[in-house]
Amino acid sequence: MPRRTIRRYGGAALAVVVVLALWQLISLSGPYSSVVPSPVELLRQMWGDRGFYGPNIAATMSEAAQGFLWGNVLAIAAALLTSRYRILQRVLERFAVTAIALPLVAVAPILSILFPSGTPSVILAAQSVVFLTVASVLLGLRSVGAGSVDVIRAAGGSEWTVLRRARIPAALPNLVGGLQIAAPSALLGAIIGEYLGADHGLGVAMIQAQGAFQVARLWGLLVVTSLLAAMCYAAIPLIAKLLVPALRSVETTLGAAERATPKPSAVWRLLSGVLSLASTLAVILAAWWGMAILLPGASSIAPAPDRVIPYLLHGHTSLGTTDAESAQALPYLLGQLLRTLGDTGLGLFSGVALAVLVSIAAFEFKAIESAVLGVSVALRSIPMLAIIPLLALVFGRGLVAVTVLIAVMTFFPTVVNVLLAMRAIPAAAEDILRSAGAPRWQTMLRLRIPYALPGLLASIKIAIPVSIGAAMVAEWLSTGSGLGATLTVAAAVYDYDFIWGAVFLILLTSLAAYHLAAAAEARLAARRS
């Protein structure tokens, strides 16, 4: 067997052996034996359930595929239609942030009222992919070389010709990379939708297994879900190469540098940022208002901004008090939001730091890379609503469980982006260091890590709204503190003014954090150009 094949697949095989060995040890330990079945016990359960998986897999994959298709069609169409106008692109990008940052506790009641069983899963699957695809396509459209555009325009080509001949081909690698990351997210969104209400599917089966405390069956369902997500992740580049044979490589990064442009003045940058944020808020408020007015039955559970904003400024709530007295709504909301942001920050930092270290090791040793990508895809695809109770049993109902969950959510896209960015360095730069006799560690430190910074910042930018949502779900199901738990209490007492006031603040916070990360990414790109 060729040495290259051994290096490529030997690491994955070794990782499987190590994981199985650790798994067996954990299942035999006293505190975890009741919640972690041994590999042999799990295989026995999965064999016994072999006829149980088929119908549930078919239902969930159908919902995920529909959501993946519709979400990506909308995202790609919107990105192409706004490709000529940078300010519209910024509005679209920030509007996509709000779609991924909407809390489930606010979205679920509306979806369950407006749509029949199964449709909410399709909608949530689509919602899960829109942001990733929009971000990847916009970055790809911007990364086209200035020379290609100038040649087409000099030959009399229209903007449509520029888009068709230059921007779309340049965006294809980024699109494929975004679709790869989005595919497991669509599966996850479909399963979350089934948690909110469905007749069949993997999510329904997980709820039933949790309710009956069938631990081995639940683990079997998680393994099946992870395998499906890994298949979806691996299938995207293969399908892309079949459909577009000219696409020689699908290795890209969501942090691709944009072509050099004249540096605008500080005043113009500030004015542009304010106008972009204001236009995004205007679109969000208009959509919110329209939903409350036009959708049948939505006004009772989704009050319009003219009712929620005054409530935030002058209203009171008794959600956080043990006596009959009430507290001002806005200060109480801000306090809970700060706690959630603290949980988010710790998990995000842990996931990013671990991903960078693992990316460096994976780049230097191909065996580690094949093992890491397989494990990270599997972890990223496990539904939050199913894994949080297990994390609470293993790590307790505190900050550690929340940190682990957010780190898992952040780890996968960061590893993928950083690895691909490290591979994309100019060959000439690497040759210069090699000819100067620089050791491998110096090449990594002085060339590959700085070159990977845009990919890292892009990963952080994408992970911020996802991490805030994950922290709120963990607070809801595990810690019982923070904004996630408070929103659950508000939903139980039908305090929709508080819920939508919190949604508004969450969206503002996500947009602000995303804007800061995008500004840091743009500043780095300007310095490098």
ABEGO torsion letter per residue (X at the ends): XBAAAAAAAAAAAAAAAAAAAAAAAAAABAAAAAABBBAAAAAAAAAAAAAAAAAAAAAAAAAAAAAAAAAAAAAAAAAAAAAABAAAAAAAAAAAAAAAABBAAAAAAAAAAABBBGAAAAAAAAAAAAAAAAAAAAAAAAABBAAAAAAAAAAGBBAAAAAAAAAAAAAAAAAAAAAAAAAAAAAAAAAAAAAAEBABEAAAAAAAAAAAGBAAAAAAAAAAAAAAAAAAAAAAAAAAAAABAABABABBBAABBBBBBBBBBAAAAAAAAAAAAAAAAAAAAAAAAAAAAABBGAAAABBBAAAAAAAAAABBBAAABABABBBBAAAAAAAAAAAAAAAAAAAAAAAAAAAAAAAAAAAABAAAAAAAAAAAAAAAABBAAAAAAAAAAAAEBBAAAAAAAAAAAAAAAAAAAAAAAAAABBAAAAAAAAAAGBBAAAAAAAAAAAAAAAAAAAAAAAAAAAAAAAAAAAAAAAAGBEAAAAAAAAAAAGBAAAAAAAAAAAAAAAAAAAAAAAAAAAAAAAAAX
